[in-house]
Amino acid sequence: PGSNSSLIESAELAFWVNFEQAPPPASQLYWRAMTLSTFDGLTWRAGEVSPVASPAYPLQGPVYTYTLILEAHDQPWLPALDYPAGDPTGGRYLNDFSLRSPTPVSSRKRYALQAFPQTLAGLEESARVLRANLRLPRHSNPRTQILGRTIATRAKDPAERVRQGVSAMRQANLVYTLNPPTLGQHSADEFLFDSRRGFCEHFSSAFVILMRAAGVPARVVTGYQGGEINPVDGTLIVRQSDAHAWAEVWLAGRGWQRVDPTATSAPRRIEQGISEALPAGEVLPLSLRADFPWLRNLRHRWEALNHGWNQWVLGYNAARQLDFMRAIGLPDADWRQLIILLGSCAAIWMAWLSLRALPRRPRLDPLDRHWQKFCARLKKAGLHREPWEPPSVFAQRAAQALPSQEEEIRRITEEYAILRYGPRRPAPEELALLKTSIDSLK
């Protein structure tokens, strides 16, 4: 608990989403990445999972169809909107409702899925999994475990125990913050009874420990919650700053039910985003601030352009290739025409590069043109100026070689040096005077 709070400072994209219809409300935008059911007293980890051929729940209720483009993150998990169905394109379903890739995602990945938010009613679960989601280390977080056992004594119905657990967290007056204090060995105890300040992982971890102590199977889920609609192209953008953790509890006859303990103290985190959920006075990272509309607009436009490119590249299938050929007037092109087209494009490209590589004569400003004219006149008199030779040295050498024009040479050189190296740009009349002096040189 606490390890994800640093992600909130990152505005990096996690993934893009395109819905075929209107997206679900913000309260349903839970993007599952990992389900964590093993707790050793300090750290939550994924428990034993097994692949399943298809989603392990009935597909019923409203459905949302979407395409997701995932940024590379070098992990095997594939975030998906609860609860996923369809072909994850190289991924596989696990029995904890998550999706996995057989190898870490090391490059941008595109997959299309469906989401059924109301599919878990009547779901069955194995006794082994339920026992695993009740285990707690014996001497871990004793105060939280005592509270959980007290709730179990007061309420026999598991659903009522869940309601009382939520009520207990609400009555604790917990504060949602990006800067929680460092907690020790009994993190849930210290969070619930001492500091009362934490991030989403503290809320979810403490609640799951509380429910397990009350005899209700529970587990932590991590992933992302929410997202931002890009007004430029209508794409839902999910960033690393949307990282979130919530809880699931098992209720017989109803299956695994989502409970978001963070909402007990910061309900606006779910509906309006993290920037609206923080207490007054807490400094927001630049990526979450709304007082730079021009910067947000620029970012939206760049991300829309980037997303359009990704859509084109990742979805460049045979149908899109034919559309492209029709657009350039080759609806029935065979391989010979394609080779000619490719060769022509390559020839044009190489010709353009060759033109760019040709040496170009540097463009001189008026002052340099006058100086070059002056040097050319002295060159006719047998005086060649070396490229490394500064004006003063060249003038001294020229004056010695042409004593009859010494005064004019020194005056022209001095005027040029003042105009070239002075603190301001030469005025037109000063350039005209220098030109007259050079033209009068014999």
C-alpha positions as CSV (number, residue, x, y, z in Angstrom):
1,P,0.0,0.0,0.0
2,G,1.3,3.4,-1.0
3,S,3.4,2.2,-3.9
4,N,1.1,3.6,-6.6
5,S,0.8,7.2,-5.4
6,S,3.9,8.2,-7.4
7,L,2.1,7.3,-10.6
8,I,-0.4,10.2,-10.0
9,E,2.4,12.6,-10.9
10,S,2.7,11.1,-14.4
11,A,0.7,12.4,-17.3
12,E,2.0,9.7,-19.6
13,L,-0.6,7.8,-21.6
14,A,-1.6,4.4,-20.4
15,F,-4.0,3.6,-23.2
16,W,-6.6,5.1,-25.7
17,V,-10.1,3.8,-26.0
18,N,-12.6,4.2,-28.8
19,F,-16.2,3.2,-28.0
20,E,-18.6,2.3,-30.7
21,Q,-21.4,4.0,-28.7
22,A,-21.6,6.5,-25.9
23,P,-19.1,5.4,-23.2
24,P,-20.3,4.2,-19.8
25,P,-20.8,6.6,-17.0
26,A,-17.7,7.5,-15.0
27,S,-18.9,5.3,-12.1
28,Q,-18.5,2.2,-14.4
29,L,-15.1,3.0,-15.9
30,Y,-13.0,0.5,-13.9
31,W,-10.2,-0.9,-16.0
32,R,-8.9,-4.0,-14.3
33,A,-5.2,-4.9,-14.6
34,M,-4.4,-7.2,-11.7
35,T,-6.4,-9.0,-9.0
36,L,-4.5,-9.4,-5.8
37,S,-5.6,-12.0,-3.2
38,T,-2.4,-13.0,-1.3
39,F,-1.3,-10.8,1.6
40,D,1.7,-11.5,3.8
41,G,1.2,-8.7,6.2
42,L,3.1,-6.1,4.1
43,T,2.5,-6.7,0.4
44,W,-0.4,-7.7,-1.8
45,R,0.3,-10.1,-4.6
46,A,-1.7,-12.1,-7.2
47,G,-2.8,-15.5,-6.0
48,E,-3.0,-18.7,-7.9
49,V,-4.8,-18.1,-11.2
50,S,-5.6,-20.3,-14.2
51,P,-6.5,-19.5,-17.8
52,V,-10.0,-20.1,-18.9
53,A,-11.2,-20.6,-22.5
54,S,-13.8,-17.9,-22.2
55,P,-15.1,-15.4,-19.6
56,A,-16.2,-17.3,-16.5
57,Y,-19.4,-15.4,-16.1
58,P,-22.7,-15.1,-18.0
59,L,-22.8,-12.4,-20.6
60,Q,-26.0,-10.4,-19.7
61,G,-27.2,-6.9,-19.3
62,P,-25.9,-3.8,-21.2
63,V,-22.9,-4.2,-23.4
64,Y,-20.2,-1.7,-24.5
65,T,-18.0,-2.4,-27.5
66,Y,-14.6,-0.7,-27.7
67,T,-11.1,-0.8,-29.2
68,L,-8.2,-0.2,-26.9
69,I,-4.6,0.8,-27.9
70,L,-2.2,0.0,-25.1
71,E,1.1,1.7,-24.6
72,A,4.1,-0.6,-24.0
73,H,4.7,-1.2,-20.3
74,D,6.8,-4.4,-20.3
75,Q,4.3,-6.3,-18.2
76,P,2.0,-9.1,-19.3
77,W,-1.3,-7.6,-18.0
78,L,-3.9,-6.2,-20.5
79,P,-6.2,-3.7,-18.9
80,A,-9.9,-4.2,-19.7
81,L,-13.1,-2.6,-18.7
82,D,-15.0,-4.7,-16.1
83,Y,-16.2,-7.3,-17.2
84,P,-14.5,-8.2,-20.5
85,A,-15.7,-10.5,-23.3
86,G,-14.5,-11.0,-26.9
87,D,-11.2,-11.8,-28.5
88,P,-8.3,-10.0,-26.8
89,T,-6.0,-10.6,-29.8
90,G,-3.2,-12.7,-28.4
91,G,-4.3,-12.4,-24.8
92,R,-6.1,-14.9,-22.6
93,Y,-8.7,-14.9,-19.9
94,L,-7.9,-15.8,-16.3
95,N,-10.3,-17.0,-13.7
96,D,-10.0,-13.7,-11.7
97,F,-11.6,-11.7,-14.5
98,S,-8.3,-10.3,-15.7
99,L,-6.6,-10.6,-19.1
100,R,-3.0,-11.6,-19.7
101,S,-0.6,-11.5,-22.6
102,P,1.7,-14.6,-22.9
103,T,4.7,-12.2,-23.1
104,P,5.3,-8.7,-21.7
105,V,3.8,-5.9,-23.8
106,S,7.0,-4.4,-25.2
107,S,5.4,-2.5,-28.1
108,R,2.1,-0.7,-28.7
109,K,-0.8,-3.2,-28.8
110,R,-4.3,-2.9,-30.2
111,Y,-7.3,-5.1,-29.2
112,A,-11.1,-5.0,-29.4
113,L,-13.3,-6.1,-26.6
114,Q,-16.8,-5.9,-25.1
115,A,-17.7,-5.1,-21.5
116,F,-20.7,-6.4,-19.6
117,P,-20.9,-4.4,-16.3
118,Q,-23.7,-6.5,-14.9
119,T,-22.7,-10.1,-15.5
120,L,-21.8,-11.5,-12.1
121,A,-25.2,-12.3,-10.6
122,G,-25.5,-16.1,-9.9
123,L,-21.7,-16.7,-10.4
124,E,-20.2,-19.6,-8.6
125,E,-16.8,-19.8,-7.1
126,S,-14.7,-22.7,-5.8
127,A,-14.3,-23.3,-2.1
128,R,-10.5,-23.2,-2.6
129,V,-10.6,-19.6,-4.0
130,L,-12.9,-18.4,-1.3
131,R,-10.7,-19.8,1.5
132,A,-7.7,-18.1,-0.1
133,N,-9.5,-14.8,0.0
134,L,-10.2,-15.2,3.7
135,R,-6.6,-15.7,4.8
136,L,-4.8,-13.2,7.0
137,P,-1.5,-13.4,8.8
138,R,-2.3,-14.2,12.4
139,H,-0.5,-11.2,14.1
140,S,-1.0,-8.7,11.3
141,N,-3.0,-5.5,11.9
142,P,-4.6,-6.7,15.2
143,R,-6.8,-3.6,15.7
144,T,-8.3,-3.9,12.2
145,Q,-8.9,-7.6,12.8
146,I,-10.6,-7.0,16.1
147,L,-12.9,-4.4,14.4
148,G,-13.7,-7.0,11.7
149,R,-14.6,-9.7,14.2
150,T,-16.8,-7.2,16.1
151,I,-18.7,-6.5,12.8
152,A,-19.1,-10.3,12.3
153,T,-20.6,-10.6,15.8
154,R,-23.1,-7.8,15.2
155,A,-24.2,-8.9,11.7
156,K,-24.7,-12.5,10.5
157,D,-25.6,-11.5,6.9
158,P,-22.4,-11.0,4.8
159,A,-24.0,-8.2,2.9
160,E,-24.7,-6.4,6.1
161,R,-21.1,-6.9,7.2
162,V,-20.0,-5.2,4.1
163,R,-22.3,-2.3,4.7
164,Q,-21.1,-2.0,8.3
165,G,-17.5,-2.1,7.1
166,V,-18.1,0.8,4.6
167,S,-19.8,2.7,7.4
168,A,-16.9,2.1,9.8
169,M,-14.5,3.6,7.2
170,R,-16.8,6.5,6.6
171,Q,-17.0,7.2,10.4
172,A,-13.2,7.1,10.7
173,N,-13.0,10.5,8.8
174,L,-10.2,9.3,6.6
175,V,-8.5,11.8,4.3
176,Y,-7.6,11.1,0.7
177,T,-4.2,12.5,-0.1
178,L,-1.3,12.2,-2.6
179,N,1.2,12.6,0.2
180,P,0.3,9.9,2.8
181,P,2.7,9.3,5.7
182,T,5.0,6.3,5.6
183,L,3.3,3.4,7.4
184,G,5.0,0.6,9.3
185,Q,4.4,-3.1,9.8
186,H,0.6,-2.8,10.5
187,S,-0.3,-0.5,7.7
188,A,-4.1,-0.9,8.0
189,D,-4.1,-0.3,11.7
190,E,-1.9,2.8,11.3
191,F,-4.1,4.1,8.5
192,L,-7.5,3.5,10.1
193,F,-6.7,4.5,13.7
194,D,-3.6,6.7,13.6
195,S,-2.7,8.8,10.6
196,R,-6.2,8.5,8.9
197,R,-4.5,9.8,5.7
198,G,-3.9,7.7,2.6
199,F,-4.1,7.0,-1.1
200,C,-6.5,4.5,-2.8
201,E,-4.3,1.5,-2.0
202,H,-4.5,2.3,1.7
203,F,-8.3,2.4,1.5
204,S,-8.7,-0.8,-0.5
205,S,-6.1,-2.8,1.5
206,A,-7.5,-1.8,4.9
207,F,-11.1,-2.6,3.7
208,V,-10.2,-6.0,2.4
209,I,-8.3,-6.9,5.7
210,L,-11.4,-5.6,7.6
211,M,-13.8,-7.8,5.5
212,R,-11.6,-10.9,5.7
213,A,-11.5,-10.5,9.5
214,A,-15.3,-10.2,9.4
215,G,-15.5,-13.5,7.5
216,V,-16.3,-12.1,4.1
217,P,-14.0,-13.3,1.2
218,A,-12.4,-10.2,-0.3
219,R,-9.5,-9.2,-2.5
220,V,-7.8,-6.1,-3.9
221,V,-8.0,-5.1,-7.6
222,T,-5.6,-2.6,-9.2
223,G,-5.8,-0.9,-12.5
224,Y,-7.2,2.4,-13.7
225,Q,-10.4,4.3,-13.0
226,G,-12.0,6.9,-15.2
227,G,-10.4,8.7,-18.1
228,E,-10.6,11.9,-20.0
229,I,-12.5,12.5,-23.2
230,N,-10.3,14.2,-25.8
231,P,-12.6,17.0,-27.2
232,V,-10.7,16.9,-30.5
233,D,-11.5,13.3,-31.6
234,G,-13.8,12.0,-28.9
235,T,-11.3,9.4,-27.7
236,L,-11.2,8.4,-24.1
237,I,-7.6,8.9,-22.8
238,V,-6.5,7.0,-19.7
239,R,-3.3,8.2,-18.1
240,Q,-0.9,6.8,-15.5
241,S,-2.4,9.4,-13.2
242,D,-5.7,7.5,-13.4
243,A,-4.1,4.5,-11.6
244,H,-6.5,3.2,-8.9
245,A,-7.1,0.4,-6.5
246,W,-10.5,-0.9,-5.3
247,A,-11.9,-4.0,-3.5
248,E,-14.1,-7.0,-4.4
249,V,-16.2,-9.0,-1.9
250,W,-17.9,-12.3,-2.4
251,L,-21.6,-12.5,-1.7
252,A,-23.3,-15.9,-2.3
253,G,-25.9,-15.6,-5.1
254,R,-24.5,-12.3,-6.2
255,G,-20.9,-13.2,-7.0
256,W,-17.9,-10.9,-6.7
257,Q,-19.1,-7.4,-6.0
258,R,-17.1,-4.3,-6.5
259,V,-16.7,-2.0,-3.4
260,D,-14.6,1.2,-3.8
261,P,-13.6,2.2,-0.3
262,T,-12.0,5.4,-1.6
263,A,-15.5,6.7,-2.4
264,T,-16.3,6.7,1.4
265,S,-14.0,9.7,1.9
266,A,-13.5,11.0,-1.7
267,P,-16.7,10.3,-3.8
268,R,-15.7,12.9,-6.3
269,R,-12.6,10.8,-7.2
270,I,-14.9,8.4,-9.0
271,E,-17.2,10.8,-10.7
272,Q,-15.0,13.8,-11.4
273,G,-11.4,12.6,-11.3
274,I,-8.6,12.8,-8.8
275,S,-8.0,16.5,-9.0
276,E,-11.5,17.1,-7.6
277,A,-11.0,14.7,-4.7
278,L,-8.0,16.1,-2.9
279,P,-8.4,18.3,0.2
280,A,-8.1,22.0,-0.2
281,G,-4.6,23.3,-0.2
282,E,-2.9,20.2,-1.5
283,V,-0.5,21.0,-4.3
284,L,-1.5,19.3,-7.6
285,P,1.1,18.0,-10.1
286,L,1.2,20.1,-13.3
287,S,-0.4,17.3,-15.3
288,L,-3.6,17.5,-13.2
289,R,-4.0,21.3,-13.0
290,A,-6.8,22.9,-14.9
291,D,-5.5,26.5,-14.8
292,F,-3.5,26.2,-18.1
293,P,-6.3,25.7,-20.7
294,W,-4.0,26.5,-23.6
295,L,-1.6,23.8,-22.5
296,R,-4.4,21.3,-22.2
297,N,-5.7,22.2,-25.6
298,L,-2.3,21.8,-27.2
299,R,-1.9,18.4,-25.5
300,H,-5.3,17.3,-26.7
301,R,-4.5,18.2,-30.3
302,W,-1.1,16.4,-30.2
303,E,-2.6,13.3,-28.6
304,A,-5.5,13.3,-31.2
305,L,-2.9,13.4,-34.0
306,N,-0.8,10.7,-32.4
307,H,-3.9,8.5,-31.9
308,G,-4.9,8.9,-35.5
309,W,-1.5,7.8,-36.6
310,N,-1.6,4.8,-34.3
311,Q,-5.1,3.8,-35.6
312,W,-3.8,4.0,-39.1
313,V,-0.6,2.0,-38.5
314,L,-2.0,-0.7,-36.2
315,G,-5.2,-1.1,-38.3
316,Y,-3.5,-1.1,-41.7
317,N,-5.2,-4.2,-42.9
318,A,-6.1,-5.4,-46.5
319,A,-9.3,-3.4,-46.6
320,R,-7.5,-0.2,-45.7
321,Q,-4.8,-0.9,-48.3
322,L,-7.5,-1.3,-51.0
323,D,-9.1,2.0,-49.9
324,F,-5.7,3.7,-50.2
325,M,-5.2,2.3,-53.7
326,R,-8.6,3.5,-54.8
327,A,-7.9,7.0,-53.4
328,I,-4.9,7.3,-55.6
329,G,-6.7,6.0,-58.7
330,L,-5.5,2.4,-58.7
331,P,-8.6,0.4,-57.7
332,D,-7.4,-2.9,-59.4
333,A,-3.6,-2.6,-59.2
334,D,-1.6,-5.7,-59.8
335,W,1.9,-6.4,-58.5
336,R,3.6,-4.8,-61.6
337,Q,1.7,-1.5,-61.1
338,L,2.6,-1.5,-57.4
339,I,6.3,-2.0,-58.2
340,I,6.2,0.9,-60.7
341,L,4.4,3.1,-58.1
342,L,6.9,2.2,-55.4
343,G,9.9,2.8,-57.7
344,S,8.5,6.2,-58.9
345,C,8.0,7.3,-55.3
346,A,11.5,6.2,-54.4
347,A,13.0,8.0,-57.4
348,I,11.2,11.2,-56.5
349,W,12.3,10.9,-52.9
350,M,15.9,10.3,-53.9
351,A,15.9,13.3,-56.3
352,W,14.5,15.5,-53.6
353,L,17.3,14.4,-51.2
354,S,19.9,15.0,-53.9
355,L,18.7,18.5,-54.4
356,R,18.8,19.1,-50.7
357,A,22.4,17.8,-50.6
358,L,23.7,20.2,-53.3
359,P,26.0,22.9,-52.0
360,R,24.3,26.2,-51.6
361,R,25.8,29.6,-51.9
362,P,25.4,31.4,-48.5
363,R,23.1,34.4,-48.5
364,L,24.9,37.6,-47.5
365,D,23.4,40.6,-45.7
366,P,24.0,44.1,-47.3
367,L,26.9,44.8,-45.0
368,D,28.7,41.6,-46.0
369,R,28.0,42.3,-49.7
370,H,29.7,45.7,-49.4
371,W,32.7,44.1,-47.6
372,Q,33.0,41.4,-50.2
373,K,33.0,44.1,-52.9
374,F,35.8,46.0,-51.0
375,C,37.9,42.8,-50.8
376,A,37.3,42.1,-54.5
377,R,38.6,45.5,-55.5
378,L,41.8,45.0,-53.4
379,K,42.2,41.6,-54.9
380,K,42.4,43.2,-58.4
381,A,45.3,45.2,-57.0
382,G,47.1,42.0,-56.0
383,L,45.9,41.8,-52.4
384,H,44.1,38.6,-51.5
385,R,42.4,38.3,-48.0
386,E,42.8,35.0,-46.3
387,P,39.6,33.5,-44.8
388,W,41.2,33.5,-41.3
389,E,42.4,37.1,-41.6
390,P,40.6,39.7,-39.5
391,P,39.7,43.1,-41.1
392,S,42.2,45.1,-39.0
393,V,45.1,42.8,-40.0
394,F,44.0,42.8,-43.6
395,A,43.7,46.6,-43.6
396,Q,47.2,47.1,-42.2
397,R,48.7,44.8,-44.8
398,A,46.8,46.5,-47.7
399,A,47.8,50.0,-46.4
400,Q,51.4,49.0,-46.5
401,A,51.1,47.6,-50.0
402,L,49.1,50.6,-51.3
403,P,50.4,53.7,-49.5
404,S,48.6,56.1,-51.8
405,Q,45.3,54.7,-50.6
406,E,46.2,54.0,-47.0
407,E,43.8,56.6,-45.6
408,E,40.8,55.4,-47.5
409,I,41.5,51.7,-46.8
410,R,41.8,52.3,-43.1
411,R,38.7,54.4,-43.0
412,I,36.6,51.9,-44.9
413,T,37.9,49.0,-42.7
414,E,37.2,51.0,-39.5
415,E,33.6,51.8,-40.7
416,Y,33.0,48.2,-41.5
417,A,34.3,46.9,-38.2
418,I,32.1,49.4,-36.3
419,L,29.0,48.4,-38.2
420,R,29.7,44.7,-38.0
421,Y,30.7,44.4,-34.4
422,G,28.9,47.4,-32.9
423,P,26.1,47.1,-30.3
424,R,23.3,47.8,-32.8
425,R,22.2,47.0,-36.4
426,P,23.5,49.3,-39.1
427,A,21.2,52.0,-40.2
428,P,20.4,52.3,-44.0
429,E,22.2,55.6,-44.3
430,E,25.3,54.1,-42.7
431,L,25.3,51.3,-45.2
432,A,24.8,53.8,-48.0
433,L,27.8,55.9,-46.8
434,L,30.0,52.7,-46.6
435,K,28.9,51.7,-50.1
436,T,29.8,55.2,-51.5
437,S,33.3,55.0,-49.9
438,I,33.9,51.6,-51.4
439,D,32.7,52.7,-54.9
440,S,35.0,55.7,-54.8
441,L,38.0,53.6,-54.1
442,K,40.3,53.5,-57.1
